[in-house]
């Protein structure tokens, strides 16, 4: 009887440890996606000449299509003239693999230059 209880305890511990390692791996992968999102946001902001409604819609669609809406742009500055710096903030929401709730919200800053004359 002690052998069965010990065996079941080991299986439960192994499952919990495996789920924990998978969750940590998923968090690391999600953190790596930040660079892809920021690069796309920079290009979109440069293309549209600022954080215009068109740029925000484009960035939001990209986040929804590629990252399941984990990134949210938090600032809006409107159109800027050529060469002006555009500072923006966005939020990244990290979600665990096997659960459907938000674990961590991280705020990041970015900047781009307007390329529209």
PyMOL commands that set and color helices and strands:
alter all, ss='L'
color gray80, all
select helices_A, chain A and resi 2-48+53-67
alter helices_A, ss='H'
color red, helices_A
select strands_A, chain A and resi 50-51+71-73+78-79+85-95+102-113
alter strands_A, ss='S'
color yellow, strands_A
deselect
rebuild
show_as cartoon
